[in-house]
Amino acid sequence: MNTQPSIEERLWDYIDGIATPEEKSIVEQLIDSNIEWRNQYHELLDVHQLMSNSLELDEPSMRFTQNVMEDIAKYQIAPAAKSYINKRIIWGIMGFFMLTIAGFLIYAFGSVNWSGGGSGSTTLPFNIDANRINSFDFSKLFNSTYTSVFVMVNAVLGLVLLDMYLGKKKKQLQEKH
């Protein structure tokens, strides 16, 4: 006869009152004459009454927004980046790199043979020969005592800077607890 979904759909249309007058009369006749339709109609009518009578929508309280805002206010809001970034650390890092760059530039200009003129044999730390372009001799750049001292001083300054930063972080953590 009819399939189950079409029975339910037609009965729901009848119960909700959206069926056309022709469909209403056909459904009423089927409810009166067919036991399957009658049983399905009574089940759906019970569901409809349960939904309309006992189902109440939960509405938030009048103070819902205010309660939420008060709960949020209990937590500490993260401060702006300006307030917790120490500018001295940034300046220290910048100074470290500026000193490193300046030291390498001073060394590079100090190791240039300025009296060479334009012709003659000057030794560069790399080979310009087209066949061996990737051979670079670092030993000619980093073989002096001054370069070694400069690198060691920069390494020590970097470690001191790291120690100061970690010490401040440790002190801040101890103050919080």
N, C-alpha and C positions, 0 to 999 in steps of 0.2 A: 504494500500500500504506500504509505509515505515514510520517508526516512526520519530518524530521530531529530536531527538538527532542524529540519523544516517544521516539524511539529512544535518544537520549542520556540522557534522564531515566530511562528504564527500565533502561538499562545501568548508569548510575551507582548506582541503587538496588540493583541486583544486585551490583555490585562492592563497595559499601559494606556490604552485608549487611542492608539495611533493607527489602528486598522480602519480601512474604508468600511462604509455600511455593508457592502456586499460581502467583504471578508468577515465582518462580524457575524452576519447571519450564517455563513458557511461554517464558521468555527463553532457557533452555538449549536448548530445541527450535529456537528461531529462530536461535541461534548455530550450531547444527549444520546446519541446513537452508539458511539464507540467507547468501550471500557478503557482502552489504552489512552485515548484522548482525555477522558474524564479523570483518570488517575494522574496523568501528567498535569492536567489543569489544576487539580487540588494541591499537588506538590509545589507547583510554581506559585500558586496563590498563597500558600503558607510562607514560602520564601519571601514573597513580596510584602506580606504583612509583617514578618520579622524585620525586614530591612526598614520599613517605614516607621515601625513603632519603637523598636529597641535601639536603633542605631542613631546615636547622637554624635554630632561632630565635636571633637575636642577643640576648644578655642584656648589660645594662650591667655594667661591672666593679664589684667590691665597693666601690671607693672613688669611685664615680661622684658621689654626693651631695657628698662631701668635696671632690672636684676642682672641682665647680661652685662650691661656696661659696668655695674658695680663689681661683678666677678672679674672682668677684664682689668679693672683698675687695681685689683689686688696684686697683679703681677707687675714686675719691674719692666718697663719698656726700654729697649736697647737705646742707648744714647747715640747721638749723631757721631759720625766717624771723626769729626774734628776733636771731640772731647776725649777720646781714648787713644788716639794715635799720638805718640810722643814725637814732637817735631825735632827734638835733639837726636833721636835715633835716625830719622830721615836725613838730617844734616850730616851726621856722622858717616852714614853709608855714602852719601854724595861726596863728602870730603875724601873718603878712602879711595873711591874710583877716580876722583880728580887728581889726587896725588899719584896714583898709579899711572894714569895717562900722562901727567906732566913728567914723571920720572922717566917713562919710556921715550917721550919726545926729547927730553934733555939728553938722555943717553944717545939717541939716534943722531941728534945734531952734533953732539960731542964726538961721535965716532966717525963723522964724515971728514974726508981729507979735502979741505977747502983750497989747498995750495996746488991741487992737481991741474988746474987749467981746464982745457977741454980735451986735450989729447993726452995720451999716455996710458999707462996701465993702471987702472983702478980695480981693486978687488971688491966685488959685490958679494953679498951673502948668498946669492942665487945665480944660476947659470942662465944666460939669455939665449943660449944656443937653441935653435928651433928643434933640434932632435932630442934634446934633454931638458925640456922646459920644466919638468916637475921635480928636478933635483934642487933642493933648498938646504943650505948648510946653516943650521942653527948655531953651530959652535962658534962661528965668527961673530954672532950677535951677543951671545950669553957666555963669554969666556972671561970677562973681567971680574975683579974683586968687587968693584962698585955695584955691578948688577946683582951679584949674590947678596951683598949687604942690603941693597934696596928691596929685594924680594923677601929676605928674612924679616926686615923691619915691617914691611906691609903685612906679612903673615902674623907677626906678633900683634900688630895693631888690630887686625881683624879678629884675632882670638880675644883680645881685651874687650873689644866692642861686643862680641858675642857673650862674654862673661858678664858684662854690665847689663845687657838686655835680659839674660836668663836670671840674673840676681834680682832685677826689678820684678820680673814675672813671679818669682818665688815669693818675694815679699808681699806682692799683691794677693797671692793665693792664701798666704798665712793670715793676712789682715781680714780676709773674707770669712775665714773659719775661726 
